[in-house]
C-alpha cells in the first residue's frame, strides 16, 4: 500500500473506495475485510492470503484497524513493545452500549491491566516476579493431573463409538487444569466454569445489542465471584497455586503485585489458561484426523507428538490474531503508520508465510522449524503458559492415539464463535468401532505412556521411519545403505552437503552420516558408512545388524555445509569416508557447469568408496591420491596461493582438515568450509569455567549462566525456547544471534570469518569470554 496521499491522478495501485487515516486509498479487498465473517473464522490464513502475497499491511475501514499479515513484520512488532504497545490487547473489539456498561458498573467491574496488556515499566517487574510457576521444572508437576483427567474423560465415552470431543472432554480438561493451576478451591470450580466464556465474548466477540446486557451480567458475576475466591485464597496463601504464589509475592513486593492486579489476573488467568488450550487441542485433533498419514505416524511413534503439537500450533493454532497500539509515527512494511493507529496482527497468517516456513500451507509433523510459530507471541509478552498448554495437548494426543488409533472424523460442518482472536471448533464429532479398541485385546496398554517434553521439542524427536532397500559393500569396510519410505512416499528434499541422523539401535545412540546419493532422487536417501571398530558403536551396529528390509529411524536431512553455487571456482578436498558429502557437491557442480576440481585421498584404492563412479562422472577433474602407491595431495601447491572468488570444501580425518586450514590461513574470509566427522568438545569442567550473565534483548530479562551449565540449559530453565539437536557443537541447530559481548566459540560449525564477526553462537557449547552476552531472544 502506498504510504502517501494519492495524487490527482489517483493511486496507481488501488481503486480508491475510501481512504485510510493517512490518506492512502483503501483497496477493494481491504474495504471488504471482515474478521467476523465465516470465511475468516473457518480459515484466517487463507482469508488473508491475498494480503500476505500482495498487500502485507492494509487499513480496514470496517474494523478501524491496520491489518498486518507477514511473519517478519509481526515478529518485529512483538519485539518492540514500546513502539507497539500491548495496551489494547484486551480492549473490547465491539464497544458495549450504555445499558451494558451500567450493568458492569453495578458489579464494581474494574478489570485492570494484566501481563497481557500492560506497558513498561510496570510489566517486566511483575512478569519476573510471577514467572517461576511457569518454568518447565514446575509445569512438570501438573502432568499427572492432566493424564488422570484425560483418562477419566476418555473412559466415559471409550465404548460409545461416537463422541463430541469438545463437549465431552476438550472443554472440561483444560478448564479443570487451569483452575487447579491457579489454586482455586474445589468447591468454587463449578461456578467459575460457568462464568469463564462470558469474558471472552465480552472482549473479542461481537455480541448483538440485545445480548450485551446478558453478557455484562455474566462478566459482572465472574468479576465479583473471582474477588470472593481471591479473598478465600488469602486466608491460606501457603497452598499450591499460581494465585497463592502471587499473594506470597505481594507480601514481599506490595508495590509491584497490588490487590487490583491480583483480582484482574485471577479472572484473566482462567480464560488464558483454559480457552486457548481447549481450542488448540480441538484444532490439533481435527487437523491430524484430516491428515490420516500424520495421525497414523503419531499413533505408531508417540515420540513424534511433541513436534506434531508445534506444527498443529503453527498450521492451525487457537490464536488467530493479537492487537497493538502504535505509540509513535512509524513504518511497517514500508507503509507510514501514524501514532495512535490500532493494529490487528494476524499471527495465524504469519505462521503460513512462505518467506519463513517452506511450503507453509503443507502440514508436516516433522517440520524442523515448526516451533518458530508466533501462536504464543514473541519477546517480552510471549505467553507465559505456553509450556502448560504444550504439555496438556501432548498428553491428550498421547492418550487418544494409544486408546483410539482407529478414530476418524464424523461428517459435520465446523462452526466457530465469531471473534477476531481466539478460534476453535464449537464441536468436534469423531467416530470409531468400539470392537477394535486396543485395550479390549491388550488391557496392559493402559499402563504405558509416552514421555512428555516440557518446553520446545528437541530435534531429536523429529524422526521418521525408513526401510533399508539395499546394503551394498562399496569398498573395504564400507557399506552403502539405500533408504526408502515404507509406503513409497517421496522423502524430504536435500541439498549437497546435507546429512541425516540415524538411530543406531536406540534413540540415545544417534550418529550423523552425510548423504552421498543424487539429490534429484526423491524416493531414496543414500549414506555410506565406514566400519570403525574403535568408534562410538554406531558404525559397528550398522555393519553388524542392519540388513535389507530392516526399518531404521532417521532425522533430517539438514545442511550446515552448503555449497556456494556462485563461486568462481570450487576446490573439493576429501579424505577417506569424507568423500560422502563431497561426492554430492561435485555432482551438483557438474550439473550446473561450474568450474571445479575434486581431490580425493585414501590409504589404498580398495578402501576408497565411490571411486569408479567418481571417475566416470568427473573424468580429468578428479585427482586421486593413494598413499599406498606413494602419491599424496600436495596441499601447499594446491592452496599455497589465495584466490579471490574461489571456494574450498574439505571433509576428512582431523589431521587432514587441520592441514587444509593451515594452508588456507591467508585465503579470503569464508573461502574455506569444513565438515567434521565428530566433535572433540570436552566435558564441561566447572573448575575451568566462569559464570556470566546473558541479557535476552527481546524478552527483557537477564539470566545467569553458572560455571557448570551451558547457555542452552540456562535458557530452557528460564522458559526460553531454543531448538537443539546434537548438543555437541556439530549440527548448528541451537544457533542464536549475538548483539553484544565477546563469544568464546567452541562449536565445529562456524567458519573463521563467522566467528570473527561475533554475531552468532551455538548455545549448547559456546560461552562468554567476559562477564556478559546480549542475545536476540
C-alpha positions in Angstrom: 0.0 0.0 0.0 1.3 3.5 -0.9 2.1 5.4 2.3 1.5 8.9 0.9 -1.8 10.6 -0.1 -2.8 10.0 -3.7 -2.0 12.4 -6.4 -4.8 14.0 -8.5 -4.2 11.1 -10.9 -5.2 8.6 -8.3 -3.3 5.8 -6.7 -1.5 3.7 -9.3 -2.0 0.5 -7.2 -5.6 0.6 -5.8 -9.0 1.5 -6.8 -10.0 4.2 -4.3 -13.2 3.1 -2.5 -12.3 5.0 0.7 -9.1 6.2 2.3 -7.0 5.3 5.3 -6.2 7.8 8.1 -3.0 8.6 6.2 -5.0 9.5 3.1 -3.9 6.4 1.1 -6.7 4.8 -0.9 -8.1 1.5 0.5 -8.2 -1.3 -1.9 -11.5 -3.1 -2.6 -10.4 -6.3 -0.7 -9.2 -4.2 2.2 -12.5 -2.5 2.4 -14.3 -5.9 2.4 -12.1 -7.3 5.2 -14.3 -8.7 8.0 -12.7 -10.8 10.7 -16.2 -11.8 12.0 -17.1 -13.3 8.6 -17.5 -17.1 8.3 -14.6 -17.2 5.8 -12.2 -15.7 8.3 -13.4 -17.9 11.2 -13.0 -21.0 9.0 -9.5 -20.3 7.8 -7.9 -17.0 8.8 -4.6 -17.6 6.9 -6.4 -18.4 3.7 -8.8 -15.4 4.1 -5.9 -13.0 4.1 -3.6 -14.8 1.6 -4.2 -12.0 -0.9 -2.8 -9.6 1.7 0.2 -11.8 2.6 1.1 -12.0 -1.0 0.2 -8.6 -2.4 -0.7 -6.1 0.4 1.0 -7.1 3.6 -0.4 -4.2 5.6 -3.7 -2.6 4.8 -6.3 -0.4 6.5 -9.7 -1.9 7.4 -12.4 0.7 7.5 -14.9 -1.8 8.9 -12.7 -2.5 11.9 -10.8 0.8 12.2 -7.5 -1.1 12.4 -4.4 -1.5 10.3 -4.0 -5.3 9.5 -0.5 -6.8 9.3 0.0 -10.3 7.8 3.6 -11.3 7.3 5.9 -13.1 9.6 8.9 -10.8 9.8 6.8 -7.6 10.3 4.7 -9.3 13.0 7.7 -10.6 14.9 9.3 -7.1 14.7 6.1 -5.7 16.2 6.2 -8.2 19.1 9.9 -7.4 19.6 9.3 -3.7 20.0 6.7 -3.4 22.8 7.4 0.3 23.3 6.5 1.5 19.8 3.8 -1.1 19.6 2.0 -1.0 22.9 0.0 -4.1 24.1 -2.4 -1.8 25.9 -5.3 -2.6 23.6 -4.8 -6.3 23.6 -7.8 -6.8 25.8 -9.8 -3.8 24.6 -13.4 -4.7 23.6 -13.3 -5.2 19.9 -17.0 -4.2 19.9 -17.7 -1.3 22.3 -20.6 -2.0 24.6 -23.6 0.3 24.9 -24.6 2.4 27.9 -27.0 -0.1 29.3 -24.4 -2.9 29.4 -21.8 -0.5 30.8 -24.3 0.4 33.6 -24.6 -3.3 34.4 -20.9 -3.8 34.6 -20.6 -0.7 36.9 -23.2 -2.1 39.3 -21.0 -5.1 39.8 -18.0 -3.0 40.5 -16.3 -4.3 37.4 -12.8 -2.8 37.3 -10.7 -5.0 35.1 -7.1 -3.7 35.4 -4.0 -4.1 33.3 -2.6 -7.7 33.3 0.6 -9.3 32.0 -1.1 -9.4 28.6 -1.9 -5.7 28.1 0.3 -3.6 30.4 3.2 -1.4 29.3 6.6 -0.9 30.7 8.0 -0.1 33.1 5.2 -1.9 35.1 5.1 -5.1 33.0 8.6 -6.7 33.3 9.0 -6.4 37.1 5.7 -8.2 37.6 6.4 -10.8 34.9 9.8 -11.6 36.5 8.2 -12.0 39.9 5.4 -14.2 38.7 7.3 -16.4 36.2 8.6 -19.2 38.3 5.5 -21.4 38.4 5.5 -21.4 34.6 9.0 -22.8 34.2 9.4 -26.4 32.8 10.6 -27.6 36.2 7.3 -26.5 37.9 5.0 -27.3 35.0 6.1 -31.0 35.1 4.4 -31.4 38.5 1.0 -30.9 36.7 1.4 -33.7 34.2 -0.1 -36.5 36.5 -3.3 -34.4 36.9 -3.6 -33.8 33.2 -3.2 -37.5 32.5 -5.6 -38.6 35.2 -8.3 -36.2 34.0 -7.8 -37.2 30.3 -8.1 -40.9 31.1 -11.2 -40.3 33.2 -13.0 -38.4 30.4 -11.9 -40.9 27.7 -13.3 -43.7 30.0 -16.7 -42.1 29.8 -17.1 -42.5 26.0 -14.5 -45.1 25.0 -17.2 -47.8 24.4 -19.7 -45.4 22.7 -18.2 -45.4 19.2 -19.0 -41.7 18.8 -18.3 -38.5 20.8 -18.1 -34.7 20.6 -14.6 -34.3 21.9 -15.2 -30.6 22.6 -18.2 -31.1 24.8 -17.2 -34.4 26.3 -13.5 -33.7 27.1 -11.6 -30.9 25.5 -13.6 -28.0 27.1 -13.5 -29.6 30.6 -10.0 -30.9 31.0 -8.1 -27.6 30.3 -10.5 -25.7 32.4 -10.1 -28.0 35.4 -6.3 -27.9 34.9 -6.4 -24.1 34.7 -8.4 -23.9 38.0 -6.0 -26.3 39.7 -3.0 -24.4 38.4 -4.4 -21.1 39.7 -5.1 -22.8 43.1 -8.9 -22.3 43.0 -10.6 -24.3 45.8 -12.5 -27.3 44.6 -15.9 -26.0 45.9 -15.6 -22.9 43.7 -14.6 -24.5 40.4 -18.1 -25.2 39.0 -19.2 -21.6 39.5 -16.1 -20.2 37.8 -16.5 -22.7 34.9 -20.0 -21.2 34.1 -18.7 -17.7 34.0 -15.4 -18.1 32.0 -16.8 -17.9 28.5 -18.6 -14.6 29.0 -15.3 -12.8 29.4 -14.1 -14.0 26.0 -17.4 -12.9 24.3 -17.2 -9.6 26.1 -13.7 -8.8 24.9 -13.1 -10.4 21.5 -16.6 -11.2 20.2 -19.4 -9.2 18.6 -22.4 -9.6 20.8 -25.6 -8.2 19.4 -27.1 -5.2 21.3 -29.8 -7.3 22.9 -27.1 -9.8 24.0 -24.8 -7.3 25.5 -26.7 -6.9 28.8 -26.8 -10.6 29.4 -23.1 -10.9 28.7 -22.4 -7.9 31.0 -24.3 -9.7 33.9 -22.2 -12.8 33.4 -19.0 -10.8 33.3 -20.0 -8.9 36.4 -20.8 -12.0 38.3 -17.5 -13.5 37.1 -15.7 -10.4 38.5 -17.5 -10.4 41.8 -17.1 -14.1 42.4 -13.4 -14.1 41.4 -12.9 -11.5 44.1 -14.6 -13.7 46.7 -12.4 -16.6 45.7 -9.3 -14.5 45.9 -10.2 -13.4 49.4 -10.6 -17.1 50.4 -7.1 -17.8 49.0 -5.7 -15.0 51.1 -6.7 -16.9 54.2 -4.4 -19.8 53.3 -1.7 -18.4 51.0 0.7 -21.3 51.5 -1.5 -23.7 49.5 -0.2 -24.6 46.0 -1.4 -22.4 43.1 -0.3 -19.5 41.0 -2.6 -17.1 42.7 -1.3 -18.1 46.1 2.2 -17.7 44.7 1.2 -14.1 43.7 -0.2 -13.5 47.2 3.1 -14.5 48.7 4.9 -12.3 46.2 2.6 -9.4 47.2 3.8 -9.7 50.8 7.4 -9.2 49.6 6.7 -6.6 46.8 3.3 -4.9 47.6 4.1 -2.0 45.2 4.5 -4.4 42.3 1.8 -7.1 43.0 -1.2 -5.0 44.0 -4.7 -6.0 45.1 -6.3 -4.8 42.0 -3.7 -6.6 39.9 -4.3 -9.9 41.6 -8.1 -9.6 41.1 -7.6 -8.9 37.4 -5.1 -11.7 37.0 -7.5 -14.1 38.7 -10.1 -13.5 36.1 -7.8 -13.2 33.1 -5.8 -16.3 34.1 -8.8 -18.6 34.0 -9.6 -17.6 30.4 -5.9 -17.5 29.3 -5.1 -21.0 30.7 -8.5 -22.6 29.7 -9.9 -21.4 26.4 -6.8 -21.1 24.3 -5.7 -24.6 25.3 -9.1 -26.2 24.8 -9.3 -24.6 21.3 -5.7 -25.6 20.5 -6.3 -29.2 21.4 -9.5 -29.3 19.3 -7.8 -27.7 16.3 -4.9 -30.2 16.6 -7.0 -33.3 16.7 -9.2 -32.0 13.8 -6.0 -31.2 11.8 -4.4 -34.6 12.5 -7.5 -36.6 11.6 -7.8 -34.6 8.4 -4.3 -35.9 7.6 -4.6 -39.7 8.2 -0.9 -40.3 7.4 0.2 -37.9 10.2 -2.4 -39.4 12.6 -1.0 -42.9 11.8 2.6 -41.8 12.3 2.0 -40.4 15.8 -0.1 -43.5 16.7 2.8 -45.7 15.6 5.5 -43.4 17.0 4.4 -41.3 20.1 7.9 -39.6 20.2 6.6 -37.5 17.2 3.9 -36.0 19.3 5.8 -33.0 20.8 6.8 -31.7 17.3 3.3 -32.6 15.9 1.9 -30.3 18.6 4.2 -27.5 17.4 3.2 -28.0 13.8 -0.5 -28.0 14.8 0.0 -24.7 16.7 1.7 -23.3 13.6 -0.7 -24.6 11.0 -4.0 -24.2 12.9 -3.4 -22.6 16.3 -6.0 -21.2 18.6 -4.8 -17.6 18.5 -5.7 -16.1 15.1 -4.5 -12.5 15.9 -3.4 -10.1 18.5 -3.7 -6.3 18.8 -1.3 -3.5 19.3 -1.4 0.3 19.6 1.2 2.4 17.7 2.7 5.0 20.1 4.7 7.0 17.6 4.8 7.6 13.9 6.5 4.6 12.3 6.8 2.4 9.2 5.5 -1.1 8.8 6.4 -2.9 5.5 7.4 0.5 4.1 4.0 2.0 4.9 3.7 5.1 7.1 1.5 4.3 10.1 0.7 7.2 12.5 0.8 7.3 16.3 -2.5 6.3 17.7 -3.2 3.7 15.0 -4.5 0.3 16.1 -3.0 -2.8 14.7 -4.6 -6.3 14.1 -1.5 -8.5 13.7 -2.7 -11.8 12.2 -0.3 -14.3 13.7 -2.1 -17.2 12.0 -1.2 -15.5 8.7 2.4 -15.1 9.8 2.5 -18.8 10.5 1.6 -19.5 6.9 4.2 -17.1 5.4 6.3 -19.0 2.8 9.1 -16.5 3.4 9.8 -18.2 6.7 8.2 -21.6 6.5 9.0 -23.6 3.4 5.8 -24.8 1.7 4.0 -23.2 4.6 0.5 -24.5 3.8 1.8 -28.1 3.8 1.1 -29.8 7.1 4.3 -31.6 8.2 4.6 -33.0 11.7 8.4 -33.3 11.1 8.9 -29.7 10.1 12.1 -28.6 11.8 11.2 -25.0 12.4 7.6 -25.6 13.4 8.3 -24.1 16.8 9.2 -20.8 15.2 5.4 -20.1 15.1 4.1 -17.0 16.6 1.0 -18.5 18.1 2.4 -17.9 21.6 3.6 -14.4 20.6 7.2 -13.5 20.9 9.5 -11.5 23.2 8.7 -9.9 26.5 4.9 -10.6 26.1 5.2 -14.2 24.9 2.6 -16.4 26.6 3.9 -17.5 30.0 1.6 -20.5 30.0 3.0 -21.9 26.7 4.6 -25.0 28.3 1.4 -25.8 30.3 -0.5 -25.7 27.0 2.1 -27.8 25.2 2.1 -30.4 27.9 -1.7 -30.7 28.1 -2.1 -31.1 24.3 0.7 -33.7 24.3 -0.9 -35.8 27.0 -4.4 -35.6 25.3 -2.9 -36.7 22.0 -0.9 -39.5 23.6 -3.9 -40.9 25.4 -6.2 -40.7 22.3 -3.6 -42.2 19.9 -3.0 -45.1 22.2 -6.6 -45.8 23.1 -8.4 -44.8 19.9 -5.9 -45.1 17.0 -8.8 -46.1 14.7 -10.7 -42.8 15.5 -11.9 -40.8 12.5 -13.7 -37.5 11.9 -17.5 -37.8 11.6 -19.3 -36.0 8.8 -20.0 -32.5 10.0 -19.7 -28.8 9.3 -17.4 -27.0 11.7 -18.6 -23.7 13.3 -16.7 -21.2 15.3 -17.8 -18.5 17.8 -17.2 -15.3 15.8 -14.3 -13.2 17.3 -11.1 -11.8 16.0 -8.5 -13.6 18.1 -9.5 -16.9 19.6 -10.7 -19.8 17.4 -11.5 -23.4 17.8 -14.5 -25.6 16.6 -17.6 -25.4 18.7 -18.0 -29.2 18.2 -15.7 -31.9 17.1 -17.5 -35.2 16.3 -15.5 -38.3 15.9 -16.4 -42.0 15.3 -14.8 -45.4 15.8 -15.6 -49.0 16.2 -15.5 -49.9 19.9 -14.9 -53.6 19.0 -11.5 -52.5 17.7 -10.4 -50.7 20.8 -6.8 -51.9 21.5 -7.4 -52.2 25.3 -10.1 -54.9 24.7 -7.3 -57.1 23.3 -4.5 -55.8 25.5 -5.5 -54.3 28.8 -1.8 -53.6 29.6 -1.9 -50.8 27.1 -3.4 -48.6 29.7 -0.2 -48.8 31.8 2.1 -47.5 29.0 2.7 -43.8 28.5 4.9 -41.8 26.2 7.4 -39.3 27.6 6.1 -35.7 27.6 8.5 -33.0 26.6 8.0 -29.8 28.7 9.2 -26.9 26.6 10.1 -26.7 22.9 10.8 -30.2 21.4 14.3 -31.2 20.7 15.1 -32.0 17.1 16.0 -35.4 18.5 12.2 -36.1 18.5 11.6 -35.4 14.8 12.3 -38.9 13.5 10.9 -40.8 10.5 10.9 -44.5 9.8 12.6 -45.7 6.6 13.2 -49.1 5.1 16.6 -50.3 4.1 16.1 -51.1 0.4 19.7 -52.4 0.0 23.0 -52.8 1.8 25.9 -52.8 -0.7 29.6 -53.2 0.0 31.3 -50.4 -2.0 34.9 -50.6 -0.5 36.8 -52.4 2.2 35.0 -51.8 5.4 32.4 -49.5 3.8 28.7 -50.2 3.0 26.2 -48.1 1.2 22.6 -48.0 2.5 19.8 -47.1 0.3 16.8 -45.9 2.4 13.3 -45.6 1.1 9.9 -44.7 2.6 7.8 -47.6 3.9 4.8 -46.6 1.9 6.6 -45.4 -1.2 6.0 -41.7 -0.5 8.7 -39.2 -1.5 11.3 -38.4 1.1 12.3 -34.9 2.1 14.4 -32.9 -0.5 18.0 -32.3 0.3 20.9 -30.3 -1.0 24.6 -31.3 -1.4 26.4 -31.2 2.0 23.3 -32.5 3.9 23.4 -35.2 6.5 20.9 -37.4 8.3 20.9 -38.7 11.9 20.5 -42.4 12.2 19.3 -44.0 15.5 21.8 -46.9 15.8 19.7 -49.3 17.8 18.5 -46.8 20.4 17.2 -43.2 20.4 20.1 -42.1 22.5 22.7 -43.6 20.2 22.3 -41.3 17.2 25.0 -40.9 14.5 25.3 -38.4 11.7 26.0 -39.6 8.1 26.4 -37.4 5.1 24.1 -38.1 2.1 26.1 -39.2 -0.9 23.4 -40.1 -3.5 21.6 -38.0 -6.1 19.6 -35.1 -4.7 17.2 -35.4 -7.6 16.2 -38.9 -6.5 13.2 -38.0 -4.3 12.4 -41.6 -3.4 15.6 -42.6 -1.7 18.4 -41.4 0.6 21.9 -43.0 0.4 24.6 -43.0 3.0 28.0 -44.7 3.1 29.2 -46.0 6.5 32.8 -46.9 7.4 33.2 -49.6 9.9 35.2 -48.2 12.8 35.7 -50.9 15.5 37.1 -48.4 18.0 34.4 -45.8 17.4 31.4 -45.0 19.5 29.4 -48.0 18.3 27.2 -46.6 15.6 29.1 -48.0 12.6 29.7 -51.3 14.3 25.9 -51.6 14.8 25.1 -50.7 11.2 27.7 -53.2 9.8 26.8 -56.0 12.2 23.0 -55.6 12.5 21.4 -53.8 9.5 20.1 -55.8 6.6 17.9 -55.1 3.6 14.3 -54.9 4.6 15.1 -53.6 8.1 13.5 -50.4 9.4 15.6 -47.5 10.7 14.6 -44.2 12.4 16.3 -41.2 10.9 16.1 -37.4 11.4 16.8 -34.7 8.8 18.1 -34.1 6.2 19.7 -30.9 7.4 22.6 -28.9 6.0 25.2 -26.7 7.6 27.9 -27.5 4.9 26.2 -25.7 2.0 27.9 -25.2 -1.3 28.2 -21.7 -2.8 26.9 -22.1 -6.4 28.0 -18.6 -7.3 31.8 -19.2 -6.7 34.2 -18.6 -9.4 35.8 -22.0 -8.9 35.3 -24.8 -6.4 38.0 -26.9 -4.9 36.7 -30.1 -3.3 39.1 -32.0 -1.0 38.1 -35.3 0.5 39.9 -37.9 2.7 38.6 -41.4 3.2 34.9 -41.6 4.1 34.9 -37.8 3.9 34.1 -38.3 0.2 30.4 -38.8 1.0 29.3 -35.1 1.2 31.9 -34.0 -1.3 30.6 -36.5 -3.9 27.2 -34.9 -3.9 28.7 -31.4 -4.2 30.8 -32.4 -7.1 27.8 -34.0 -8.8 25.9 -30.7 -8.4 28.8 -28.6 -9.7 29.0 -30.9 -12.8 25.2 -30.5 -13.4 25.5 -26.7 -13.2 28.5 -26.5 -15.4 30.7 -24.9 -12.8 34.4 -24.8 -12.7 35.7 -27.3 -10.1 38.4 -29.8 -9.1 37.9 -32.9 -7.0 40.9 -34.1 -4.9 40.3 -37.5 -3.2 42.9 -39.1 -0.9 42.9 -42.6 0.7 45.3 -45.2 2.0 44.6 -47.7 -0.7 42.2 -47.9 -3.7 40.2 -50.8 -2.3 39.2 -48.8 0.7 38.2 -45.7 -1.3 34.4 -45.5 -1.6 32.7 -44.4 -4.9 36.0 -44.3 -6.8 34.8 -45.9 -10.0 31.6 -43.8 -10.0 33.5 -40.6 -9.4 36.0 -41.4 -12.2 33.1 -42.0 -14.7 31.4 -38.8 -13.7 34.2 -36.3 -13.4 37.0 -37.6 -15.7 40.2 -35.5 -15.5 38.6 -33.1 -12.9 39.1 -36.0 -10.4 42.6 -36.2 -8.8 43.2 -39.4 -6.8 45.9 -39.7 -4.2 46.7 -43.2 -2.8 49.3 -43.2 0.0 50.0 -47.0 -0.6 51.0 -46.0 -4.1 53.2 -43.2 -2.9 51.1 -40.3 -4.1 49.8 -37.7 -1.6 47.9 -34.5 -2.1 50.3 -31.6 -2.2 48.2 -29.1 -0.3 50.9 -26.4 -0.4 50.9 -26.4 -4.2 47.1 -26.7 -4.3 46.3 -24.0 -1.8 49.5 -22.0 -1.4 48.3 -19.0 -3.4 45.0 -17.5 -2.2 42.4 -17.0 -5.0 39.7 -14.4 -4.9 36.3 -15.8 -5.7 37.3 -19.5 -5.2 35.7 -21.7 -2.5 37.4 -24.7 -0.8 35.3 -27.5 0.7 37.0 -30.2 2.8 35.9 -33.2 4.6 38.0 -36.0 6.1 40.2 -37.0 9.0 41.1 -34.5 11.6 44.8 -34.3 10.6 43.9 -33.6 7.0 41.4 -30.8 7.9 44.0 -29.2 10.2 46.5 -29.2 7.3 43.9 -27.7 4.9 43.0 -25.0 7.4 46.7 -24.1 7.9 47.2 -23.8 4.1 44.1 -21.6 3.8 45.0 -19.2 6.6 45.8 -16.5 4.1 42.8 -17.0 1.9 39.9 -14.6 1.9 37.4 -14.9 4.8 34.9 -17.7 4.3 36.8 -19.2 1.4 37.2 -22.4 3.3 34.3 -24.6 4.6 35.0 -27.7 6.6 32.8 -30.7 7.6 33.8 -32.5 10.7 33.1 -36.2 11.4 32.7 -35.8 15.1 33.0 -33.3 17.9 36.1 -33.1 20.1 34.2 -31.0 22.6 35.4 -31.8 26.1 33.1 -32.3 29.0 32.2 -29.0 30.7 34.6 -28.6 33.7 33.2 -26.1 36.2 36.6 -25.7 37.7 37.9 -24.2 34.4 34.8 -22.1 33.6 33.3 -18.9 34.9 29.7 -17.7 35.4 28.4 -14.9 33.3 25.2 -13.0 32.5 23.1 -13.3 29.4 20.7 -10.5 28.6 17.8 -11.5 26.4 17.0 -8.3 24.5 13.7 -9.3 23.1 12.4 -11.0 26.3 13.5 -8.2 28.6 15.2 -10.4 31.1 18.7 -11.3 32.2 19.8 -14.7 33.3 22.9 -16.1 34.9 24.8 -19.0 33.3 26.6 -20.9 36.1 30.0 -22.4 35.5 28.6 -25.9 35.5 25.8 -25.2 33.0 25.6 -24.4 29.3 23.8 -21.3 27.9 21.2 -23.7 26.3 20.4 -25.3 29.7 20.1 -21.9 31.4 17.8 -20.6 28.7 15.5 -23.6 29.0 15.4 -23.2 32.8 14.2 -19.6 32.2 11.3 -20.7 29.9 13.0 -19.5 26.7 12.6 -21.6 23.6 15.7 -22.6 21.7 15.9 -25.6 19.4 18.7 -28.1 19.7 19.8 -31.5 18.4 23.3 -32.9 18.8 24.3 -30.7 21.8 27.9 -31.3 20.8 28.6 -28.2 18.7 28.2 -30.2 15.4 24.8 -29.5 13.9 24.2 -25.8 14.2 20.6 -26.2 15.4 20.9 -24.2 18.6 22.4 -21.1 16.9 21.2 -17.7 18.2 22.1 -14.1 17.2 24.6 -12.2 19.4 24.1 -8.5 19.8 26.9 -7.6 22.2 29.7 -9.3 24.2 32.6 -11.4 23.1 31.8 -15.1 22.4 34.1 -18.0 23.3 33.3 -20.1 20.3 33.6 -23.9 20.8 31.5 -25.3 18.0 32.5 -27.1 14.9 30.1 -25.3 12.6 31.0 -21.6 12.2 33.8 -20.6 9.8 36.7 -18.4 10.9 35.1 -15.3 9.4 31.8 -16.1 11.1 33.5 -16.4 14.4 35.3 -13.1 13.9 32.0 -11.4 13.1 30.9 -12.4 16.6 27.2 -12.1 15.7 26.1 -15.6 16.4 26.8 -18.5 18.6 25.9 -22.1 19.4 24.3 -22.1 22.8 25.0 -25.8 23.5 28.7 -25.3 23.9 30.0 -21.8 23.4 30.3 -19.3 26.3 31.2 -15.7 27.1 34.8 -14.6 27.2 33.8 -11.8 29.5 31.1 -11.2 32.1 28.1 -10.7 29.7 26.5 -11.5 26.4 23.4 -9.9 24.8 21.3 -12.2 22.7 18.4 -11.6 20.3 16.0 -13.8 22.2 
